[in-house]
Amino acid sequence: GGGGEDGGGGVVAWAGSTRVGAEPELVRRVGGAFLLSRSLSSRYVRLLFLSTHQFDASKRRLQSVSVPDWEAFSASLLLHWTSAASGLELDGAVTKGLRAVRNSLSDQRASAVLGWPLMQQAVLAALPTALGPDRPAVALRSTVAAVSSRMRPLLRAVVETCGILSSPRELRDLFGWLADIADTLRAMGLSPPDAAALLSCLTRCLP
Protein backbone atom coordinates (compact mmCIF):
# COMPACT_ATOMS: atom_id res chain seq x y z
CA GLY A 1 0.00 0.00 0.00
CA GLY A 2 1.00 3.64 -0.22
CA GLY A 3 0.96 6.78 1.84
CA GLY A 4 -1.88 9.23 2.14
CA GLU A 5 -3.53 11.91 4.19
CA ASP A 6 -4.08 11.20 7.85
CA GLY A 7 -7.33 13.11 7.99
CA GLY A 8 -5.81 15.95 10.02
CA GLY A 9 -3.86 17.64 7.26
CA GLY A 10 -0.86 15.38 7.73
CA VAL A 11 0.74 12.69 5.63
CA VAL A 12 0.80 9.12 6.89
CA ALA A 13 3.74 6.78 6.48
CA TRP A 14 3.88 4.02 3.88
CA ALA A 15 2.14 0.85 5.00
CA GLY A 16 4.35 -1.10 7.39
CA SER A 17 6.50 1.93 8.22
CA THR A 18 6.98 2.97 11.84
CA ARG A 19 8.47 6.38 11.03
CA VAL A 20 6.96 9.45 12.64
CA GLY A 21 9.57 12.00 11.58
CA ALA A 22 10.38 15.27 13.28
CA GLU A 23 7.06 17.03 12.74
CA PRO A 24 5.10 15.88 15.86
CA GLU A 25 7.83 17.02 18.26
CA LEU A 26 8.42 20.28 16.39
CA VAL A 27 4.68 20.99 16.35
CA ARG A 28 4.52 20.36 20.09
CA ARG A 29 7.36 22.81 20.72
CA VAL A 30 5.96 25.53 18.46
CA GLY A 31 2.49 25.19 19.90
CA GLY A 32 3.81 25.40 23.44
CA ALA A 33 6.10 28.36 22.75
CA PHE A 34 3.63 30.48 20.78
CA LEU A 35 0.27 29.14 22.05
CA LEU A 36 -0.78 28.16 18.55
CA SER A 37 -3.28 25.48 17.57
CA ARG A 38 -1.96 22.15 16.35
CA SER A 39 -3.09 22.91 12.80
CA LEU A 40 -1.40 26.32 12.69
CA SER A 41 1.75 24.96 14.37
CA SER A 42 1.91 22.18 11.78
CA ARG A 43 1.68 24.67 8.89
CA TYR A 44 4.37 26.81 10.49
CA VAL A 45 6.74 23.83 10.89
CA ARG A 46 6.24 22.71 7.30
CA LEU A 47 6.90 26.16 5.85
CA LEU A 48 9.87 26.60 8.20
CA PHE A 49 11.32 23.32 6.87
CA LEU A 50 11.05 24.61 3.30
CA SER A 51 12.64 27.91 4.30
CA THR A 52 15.45 26.26 6.28
CA HIS A 53 16.60 24.27 3.25
CA GLN A 54 16.00 27.14 0.82
CA PHE A 55 14.23 25.01 -1.76
CA ASP A 56 14.41 26.56 -5.20
CA ALA A 57 10.84 27.25 -6.29
CA SER A 58 11.80 29.84 -8.91
CA LYS A 59 11.82 27.50 -11.91
CA ARG A 60 9.08 28.31 -14.38
CA ARG A 61 7.67 24.80 -14.42
CA LEU A 62 7.18 24.97 -10.63
CA GLN A 63 5.12 28.15 -10.73
CA SER A 64 1.86 26.19 -10.86
CA VAL A 65 2.63 24.47 -7.54
CA SER A 66 0.23 25.81 -4.91
CA VAL A 67 0.93 26.54 -1.25
CA PRO A 68 -0.99 23.40 -0.17
CA ASP A 69 1.17 21.42 -2.61
CA TRP A 70 4.35 22.83 -1.02
CA GLU A 71 2.99 22.00 2.43
CA ALA A 72 2.25 18.44 1.33
CA PHE A 73 5.78 18.08 -0.06
CA SER A 74 7.20 19.39 3.19
CA ALA A 75 5.04 17.07 5.29
CA SER A 76 6.17 14.04 3.28
CA LEU A 77 9.85 14.98 3.58
CA LEU A 78 9.51 15.64 7.30
CA LEU A 79 7.89 12.24 7.76
CA HIS A 80 10.17 10.10 5.63
CA TRP A 81 13.52 11.92 5.74
CA THR A 82 13.74 13.38 9.28
CA SER A 83 13.61 11.99 12.81
CA ALA A 84 12.75 13.39 16.22
CA ALA A 85 16.49 13.71 16.87
CA SER A 86 17.31 15.43 13.55
CA GLY A 87 14.68 18.15 13.82
CA LEU A 88 14.56 20.25 10.66
CA GLU A 89 17.67 18.54 9.27
CA LEU A 90 17.60 15.28 7.33
CA ASP A 91 18.11 12.08 9.30
CA GLY A 92 21.75 11.00 8.94
CA ALA A 93 20.82 7.33 8.65
CA VAL A 94 18.47 8.11 5.75
CA THR A 95 21.01 10.23 3.87
CA LYS A 96 23.65 7.54 4.33
CA GLY A 97 21.34 4.91 2.84
CA LEU A 98 20.43 7.16 -0.08
CA ARG A 99 24.10 7.85 -0.74
CA ALA A 100 24.71 4.10 -0.95
CA VAL A 101 21.80 3.69 -3.38
CA ARG A 102 23.10 6.50 -5.57
CA ASN A 103 26.66 5.12 -5.59
CA SER A 104 25.39 1.65 -6.46
CA LEU A 105 23.20 2.94 -9.29
CA SER A 106 26.01 5.14 -10.61
CA ASP A 107 28.39 2.14 -10.63
CA GLN A 108 25.82 -0.06 -12.35
CA ARG A 109 25.22 2.61 -14.98
CA ALA A 110 28.60 1.76 -16.53
CA SER A 111 27.78 -1.94 -16.82
CA ALA A 112 26.09 -3.02 -20.02
CA VAL A 113 25.17 -6.44 -18.61
CA LEU A 114 24.62 -6.25 -14.86
CA GLY A 115 23.68 -2.59 -14.50
CA TRP A 116 20.71 -0.55 -15.61
CA PRO A 117 19.59 -2.99 -18.36
CA LEU A 118 19.15 -5.71 -15.74
CA MET A 119 17.20 -3.37 -13.47
CA GLN A 120 15.07 -2.22 -16.38
CA GLN A 121 14.24 -5.84 -17.23
CA ALA A 122 13.23 -6.51 -13.63
CA VAL A 123 10.97 -3.44 -13.51
CA LEU A 124 9.31 -4.26 -16.85
CA ALA A 125 8.78 -7.87 -15.78
CA ALA A 126 7.04 -6.78 -12.56
CA LEU A 127 5.02 -3.96 -14.11
CA PRO A 128 2.15 -5.95 -15.71
CA THR A 129 1.22 -7.50 -12.37
CA ALA A 130 1.47 -4.12 -10.64
CA LEU A 131 -0.84 -2.51 -13.22
CA GLY A 132 -3.56 -5.01 -12.40
CA PRO A 133 -5.03 -8.15 -13.94
CA ASP A 134 -8.08 -6.54 -15.57
CA ARG A 135 -6.27 -4.49 -18.21
CA PRO A 136 -6.71 -5.62 -21.85
CA ALA A 137 -3.60 -7.28 -23.25
CA VAL A 138 -3.19 -4.73 -26.05
CA ALA A 139 -3.37 -1.78 -23.64
CA LEU A 140 -0.97 -3.52 -21.28
CA ARG A 141 1.62 -4.10 -24.01
CA SER A 142 1.30 -0.47 -25.13
CA THR A 143 1.88 0.82 -21.59
CA VAL A 144 4.89 -1.41 -21.00
CA ALA A 145 6.38 -0.36 -24.36
CA ALA A 146 5.93 3.34 -23.50
CA VAL A 147 7.63 2.80 -20.14
CA SER A 148 10.47 0.81 -21.72
CA SER A 149 11.27 3.58 -24.20
CA ARG A 150 11.87 6.12 -21.43
CA MET A 151 13.31 4.06 -18.59
CA ARG A 152 16.83 5.47 -18.81
CA PRO A 153 15.77 9.12 -18.32
CA LEU A 154 13.66 7.96 -15.37
CA LEU A 155 16.56 6.05 -13.81
CA ARG A 156 18.86 9.04 -14.31
CA ALA A 157 16.41 11.35 -12.53
CA VAL A 158 16.03 8.84 -9.68
CA VAL A 159 19.83 8.64 -9.28
CA GLU A 160 20.13 12.42 -9.15
CA THR A 161 17.25 12.67 -6.69
CA CYS A 162 18.91 10.15 -4.38
CA GLY A 163 22.09 12.19 -4.59
CA ILE A 164 20.31 15.42 -3.74
CA LEU A 165 18.55 13.85 -0.76
CA SER A 166 21.84 12.41 0.46
CA SER A 167 23.52 15.83 0.42
CA PRO A 168 21.77 18.57 2.43
CA ARG A 169 23.77 21.20 0.55
CA GLU A 170 22.12 20.15 -2.72
CA LEU A 171 18.64 19.74 -1.27
CA ARG A 172 17.43 23.09 -2.62
CA ASP A 173 17.37 21.60 -6.15
CA LEU A 174 15.16 18.67 -5.16
CA PHE A 175 11.93 19.91 -6.71
CA GLY A 176 13.57 20.50 -10.06
CA TRP A 177 14.53 16.83 -10.21
CA LEU A 178 11.09 15.76 -9.00
CA ALA A 179 9.68 17.82 -11.88
CA ASP A 180 11.98 15.90 -14.24
CA ILE A 181 10.59 12.63 -12.91
CA ALA A 182 7.03 13.92 -13.33
CA ASP A 183 7.79 15.07 -16.90
CA THR A 184 9.17 11.62 -17.76
CA LEU A 185 6.11 9.89 -16.32
CA ARG A 186 3.83 12.20 -18.30
CA ALA A 187 5.83 11.50 -21.46
CA MET A 188 5.14 7.81 -20.86
CA GLY A 189 1.42 8.64 -20.96
CA LEU A 190 0.82 7.15 -17.52
CA SER A 191 -2.17 7.92 -15.34
CA PRO A 192 -1.40 8.76 -11.68
CA PRO A 193 -2.24 5.18 -10.53
CA ASP A 194 -0.04 3.70 -13.29
CA ALA A 195 2.79 6.08 -12.41
CA ALA A 196 2.51 5.02 -8.76
CA ALA A 197 2.63 1.35 -9.81
CA LEU A 198 5.77 1.96 -11.90
CA LEU A 199 7.55 3.83 -9.09
CA SER A 200 6.60 1.06 -6.68
CA CYS A 201 8.17 -1.52 -9.01
CA LEU A 202 11.27 0.62 -9.40
CA THR A 203 11.59 1.02 -5.64
CA ARG A 204 11.47 -2.74 -5.12
CA CYS A 205 14.18 -3.23 -7.76
CA LEU A 206 16.59 -0.67 -6.31
CA PRO A 207 19.79 -2.16 -4.82
Sine and cosine of phi, psi and omega as CSV:
sin_phi,cos_phi,sin_psi,cos_psi,sin_omega,cos_omega
0.00,0.00,0.15,-0.99,-0.03,-1.00
-0.90,-0.43,-0.14,-0.99,0.01,-1.00
-1.00,0.03,0.05,-1.00,0.00,-1.00
-0.03,-1.00,-0.07,-1.00,0.01,-1.00
-0.97,0.25,0.56,-0.83,-0.03,-1.00
-1.00,-0.06,0.08,1.00,0.04,-1.00
1.00,-0.01,-0.23,0.97,0.00,-1.00
-0.88,-0.47,0.39,0.92,0.01,-1.00
1.00,0.02,0.06,1.00,-0.01,-1.00
-0.98,-0.22,-0.01,-1.00,0.03,-1.00
-0.88,-0.48,0.77,-0.64,-0.04,-1.00
-1.00,-0.01,0.40,-0.92,-0.04,-1.00
-0.95,0.32,0.32,-0.95,0.11,-0.99
-0.86,0.51,0.52,-0.86,-0.01,-1.00
-0.80,0.60,0.74,-0.67,0.00,-1.00
1.00,0.00,-0.20,0.98,0.00,-1.00
-0.99,0.13,0.58,-0.82,0.06,-1.00
-0.95,-0.32,0.16,0.99,-0.03,-1.00
-0.93,0.36,0.61,-0.79,0.13,-0.99
-0.86,-0.52,-0.30,0.95,0.03,-1.00
0.94,0.35,-0.11,-0.99,-0.08,-1.00
-1.00,0.06,-0.31,0.95,-0.18,-0.98
-0.85,0.52,-0.74,0.68,-0.05,-1.00
-0.83,0.56,-0.70,0.71,-0.01,-1.00
-0.94,0.35,-0.64,0.77,0.04,-1.00
-0.90,0.43,-0.65,0.76,0.03,-1.00
-0.89,0.46,-0.66,0.75,0.02,-1.00
-0.88,0.48,-0.69,0.73,-0.01,-1.00
-0.92,0.40,-0.71,0.70,-0.01,-1.00
-0.90,0.44,-0.71,0.71,0.00,-1.00
-0.88,0.48,-0.65,0.76,0.01,-1.00
-0.94,0.34,-0.59,0.80,-0.05,-1.00
-0.97,0.25,-0.60,0.80,-0.12,-0.99
-0.90,-0.43,0.10,0.99,0.02,-1.00
0.82,0.57,0.70,0.72,0.02,-1.00
-0.99,-0.15,0.39,-0.92,0.08,-1.00
-0.92,0.38,0.29,-0.96,0.02,-1.00
-0.87,0.49,-0.66,0.75,-0.03,-1.00
-0.89,0.45,-0.72,0.70,-0.02,-1.00
-0.94,0.35,-0.61,0.79,0.05,-1.00
-0.89,0.46,-0.64,0.77,0.00,-1.00
-0.90,0.44,-0.69,0.72,0.02,-1.00
-0.89,0.45,-0.65,0.76,0.01,-1.00
-0.88,0.47,-0.72,0.70,-0.02,-1.00
-0.89,0.46,-0.67,0.74,-0.03,-1.00
-0.91,0.41,-0.68,0.74,0.03,-1.00
-0.94,0.33,-0.55,0.84,0.06,-1.00
-0.91,0.42,-0.60,0.80,0.05,-1.00
-0.88,0.47,-0.70,0.71,0.03,-1.00
-0.89,0.46,-0.66,0.75,0.00,-1.00
-0.93,0.37,-0.64,0.77,-0.03,-1.00
-0.85,0.52,-0.66,0.75,-0.05,-1.00
-1.00,-0.06,0.03,1.00,0.11,-0.99
0.77,0.63,0.76,0.65,0.02,-1.00
-0.85,0.53,0.70,-0.72,0.00,-1.00
-0.99,0.15,0.95,-0.30,0.02,-1.00
-0.94,-0.34,0.26,0.96,-0.11,-0.99
-1.00,0.09,-0.24,0.97,-0.04,-1.00
-0.89,0.45,0.63,-0.78,-0.10,-0.99
-0.84,0.54,-0.64,0.77,-0.06,-1.00
-0.95,0.31,-0.16,0.99,0.04,-1.00
-0.99,-0.13,-0.01,1.00,-0.09,-1.00
-0.93,0.36,-0.33,0.94,0.01,-1.00
-1.00,0.09,-0.10,0.99,0.00,-1.00
-0.96,0.29,0.82,-0.58,-0.06,-1.00
-1.00,0.09,0.21,-0.98,0.05,-1.00
-0.87,0.50,-0.70,0.71,0.08,-1.00
-0.86,0.51,-0.56,0.83,0.06,-1.00
-0.90,0.44,-0.72,0.70,0.01,-1.00
-0.88,0.47,-0.64,0.77,0.02,-1.00
-0.90,0.44,-0.64,0.77,0.02,-1.00
-0.91,0.41,-0.67,0.75,0.08,-1.00
-0.84,0.54,-0.74,0.67,-0.04,-1.00
-0.88,0.47,-0.69,0.73,0.00,-1.00
-0.88,0.48,-0.65,0.76,0.00,-1.00
-0.92,0.39,-0.68,0.74,0.02,-1.00
-0.91,0.42,-0.67,0.75,0.03,-1.00
-0.88,0.48,-0.61,0.79,-0.01,-1.00
-0.95,0.32,-0.76,0.65,-0.18,-0.98
-1.00,-0.03,-0.37,0.93,-0.12,-0.99
-0.88,-0.47,0.02,1.00,0.06,-1.00
-0.84,-0.54,0.14,-0.99,0.08,-1.00
-0.67,-0.75,0.19,-0.98,0.03,-1.00
-0.85,0.53,-0.57,0.82,-0.02,-1.00
-0.97,0.24,-0.50,0.87,-0.08,-1.00
-0.99,0.11,-0.32,0.95,-0.02,-1.00
0.88,0.47,-0.77,-0.63,-0.04,-1.00
-0.98,0.19,-0.15,0.99,0.04,-1.00
-1.00,0.05,0.32,-0.95,0.04,-1.00
-0.96,0.28,0.57,-0.82,0.03,-1.00
-0.90,0.43,0.81,-0.59,-0.04,-1.00
-0.86,0.51,-0.58,0.81,0.00,-1.00
-0.91,0.41,-0.60,0.80,0.02,-1.00
-0.93,0.38,-0.73,0.69,-0.03,-1.00
-0.90,0.43,-0.57,0.82,0.05,-1.00
-0.90,0.44,-0.69,0.73,0.03,-1.00
-0.90,0.44,-0.66,0.75,0.02,-1.00
-0.91,0.41,-0.59,0.81,0.04,-1.00
-0.89,0.45,-0.64,0.77,0.02,-1.00
-0.91,0.42,-0.65,0.76,0.04,-1.00
-0.89,0.46,-0.71,0.70,-0.02,-1.00
-0.89,0.46,-0.70,0.71,-0.01,-1.00
-0.89,0.46,-0.65,0.76,0.00,-1.00
-0.91,0.42,-0.71,0.71,0.00,-1.00
-0.91,0.41,-0.62,0.78,0.02,-1.00
-0.90,0.43,-0.64,0.77,0.04,-1.00
-0.91,0.41,-0.68,0.74,-0.04,-1.00
-0.93,0.37,-0.42,0.91,-0.04,-1.00
-0.85,0.52,-0.51,0.86,-0.05,-1.00
-0.99,0.13,-0.14,0.99,-0.05,-1.00
-0.99,-0.12,0.83,-0.56,-0.01,-1.00
-0.98,0.17,-0.27,0.96,-0.08,-1.00
-0.95,-0.32,-0.77,0.64,-0.13,-0.99
-0.98,-0.19,-0.01,1.00,-0.10,-0.99
-1.00,-0.08,-0.79,-0.61,-0.09,-1.00
-0.85,0.52,-0.60,0.80,0.05,-1.00
-0.84,0.54,-0.64,0.77,0.01,-1.00
-0.91,0.41,-0.66,0.75,0.03,-1.00
-0.91,0.41,-0.66,0.75,0.02,-1.00
-0.88,0.48,-0.68,0.73,0.03,-1.00
-0.87,0.49,-0.66,0.75,-0.01,-1.00
-0.91,0.42,-0.67,0.74,0.01,-1.00
-0.90,0.43,-0.72,0.69,-0.03,-1.00
-0.92,0.40,-0.52,0.85,0.03,-1.00
-0.94,0.35,-0.57,0.82,-0.03,-1.00
-1.00,0.09,-0.35,0.94,-0.13,-0.99
-0.88,0.47,-0.70,0.71,-0.02,-1.00
-0.82,0.57,-0.67,0.74,0.03,-1.00
-0.91,0.42,-0.65,0.76,-0.02,-1.00
-0.92,0.40,-0.51,0.86,-0.01,-1.00
-0.97,0.26,-0.28,0.96,0.06,-1.00
0.95,-0.31,0.48,-0.87,-0.10,-0.99
-0.99,0.15,-0.18,0.98,-0.14,-0.99
-1.00,-0.05,-0.01,1.00,-0.06,-1.00
-0.98,0.20,0.70,-0.71,0.05,-1.00
-0.84,0.54,0.54,-0.84,-0.08,-1.00
-0.86,0.50,-0.64,0.77,-0.02,-1.00
-0.90,0.43,-0.71,0.70,0.00,-1.00
-0.90,0.43,-0.61,0.79,0.00,-1.00
-0.90,0.43,-0.71,0.70,0.02,-1.00
-0.89,0.46,-0.63,0.78,0.01,-1.00
-0.90,0.43,-0.67,0.74,0.00,-1.00
-0.91,0.41,-0.71,0.70,0.00,-1.00
-0.89,0.45,-0.63,0.77,0.02,-1.00
-0.91,0.42,-0.65,0.76,0.02,-1.00
-0.90,0.43,-0.63,0.77,0.04,-1.00
-0.91,0.40,-0.71,0.71,-0.05,-1.00
-0.86,0.51,-0.60,0.80,-0.07,-1.00
-0.94,0.33,-0.27,0.96,-0.06,-1.00
-0.78,-0.62,0.39,0.92,-0.03,-1.00
-0.93,0.36,-0.62,0.78,-0.04,-1.00
-0.90,0.44,-0.71,0.71,0.10,-1.00
-0.86,0.51,-0.58,0.81,0.02,-1.00
-0.92,0.40,-0.71,0.70,0.02,-1.00
-0.88,0.47,-0.65,0.76,0.02,-1.00
-0.87,0.49,-0.71,0.71,-0.01,-1.00
-0.91,0.42,-0.59,0.80,0.04,-1.00
-0.91,0.41,-0.67,0.74,0.03,-1.00
-0.86,0.50,-0.73,0.68,-0.02,-1.00
-0.91,0.41,-0.60,0.80,0.02,-1.00
-0.91,0.42,-0.67,0.74,0.08,-1.00
-0.86,0.51,-0.65,0.76,0.00,-1.00
-0.90,0.43,-0.67,0.74,0.00,-1.00
-0.90,0.43,-0.69,0.72,0.00,-1.00
-0.93,0.36,-0.37,0.93,0.00,-1.00
-1.00,0.04,-0.10,1.00,-0.02,-1.00
-0.75,-0.66,0.98,-0.18,-0.04,-1.00
-0.81,0.59,-0.47,0.88,-0.01,-1.00
-0.93,0.35,-0.38,0.92,-0.01,-1.00
-0.98,-0.18,0.02,1.00,-0.15,-0.99
-0.88,0.47,-0.47,0.88,-0.06,-1.00
-0.87,0.50,-0.40,0.92,-0.01,-1.00
-1.00,0.00,0.09,1.00,-0.12,-0.99
-0.82,0.57,-0.72,0.69,-0.14,-0.99
-0.95,0.32,-0.40,0.92,0.13,-0.99
-0.91,0.42,-0.67,0.74,0.02,-1.00
-0.95,0.31,-0.57,0.82,0.08,-1.00
-0.90,0.44,-0.59,0.81,0.07,-1.00
-0.91,0.42,-0.59,0.81,0.06,-1.00
-0.89,0.46,-0.68,0.73,0.03,-1.00
-0.89,0.46,-0.70,0.71,0.01,-1.00
-0.88,0.47,-0.66,0.75,0.02,-1.00
-0.88,0.47,-0.66,0.76,0.00,-1.00
-0.91,0.42,-0.66,0.75,0.01,-1.00
-0.91,0.42,-0.63,0.78,0.06,-1.00
-0.91,0.41,-0.63,0.78,0.01,-1.00
-0.90,0.44,-0.46,0.89,0.07,-1.00
-0.97,0.26,-0.20,0.98,0.00,-1.00
0.97,0.25,0.44,0.90,-0.08,-1.00
-1.00,0.06,0.62,-0.79,0.17,-0.98
-0.97,0.26,0.29,-0.96,0.04,-1.00
-0.81,0.58,-0.69,0.73,0.04,-1.00
-0.90,0.44,-0.61,0.79,0.02,-1.00
-0.93,0.37,-0.63,0.77,0.04,-1.00
-0.89,0.46,-0.66,0.75,0.04,-1.00
-0.89,0.45,-0.64,0.77,0.02,-1.00
-0.91,0.42,-0.66,0.75,0.02,-1.00
-0.90,0.44,-0.73,0.68,-0.01,-1.00
-0.90,0.43,-0.55,0.83,0.07,-1.00
-0.91,0.42,-0.68,0.73,0.07,-1.00
-0.88,0.48,-0.70,0.71,-0.01,-1.00
-0.89,0.45,-0.66,0.75,0.03,-1.00
-0.87,0.50,-0.67,0.74,-0.01,-1.00
-0.93,0.37,-0.40,0.92,-0.04,-1.00
-1.00,-0.07,-0.09,1.00,0.04,-1.00
-0.91,0.42,0.50,-0.87,-0.01,-1.00
-0.92,0.40,0.00,0.00,0.00,0.00
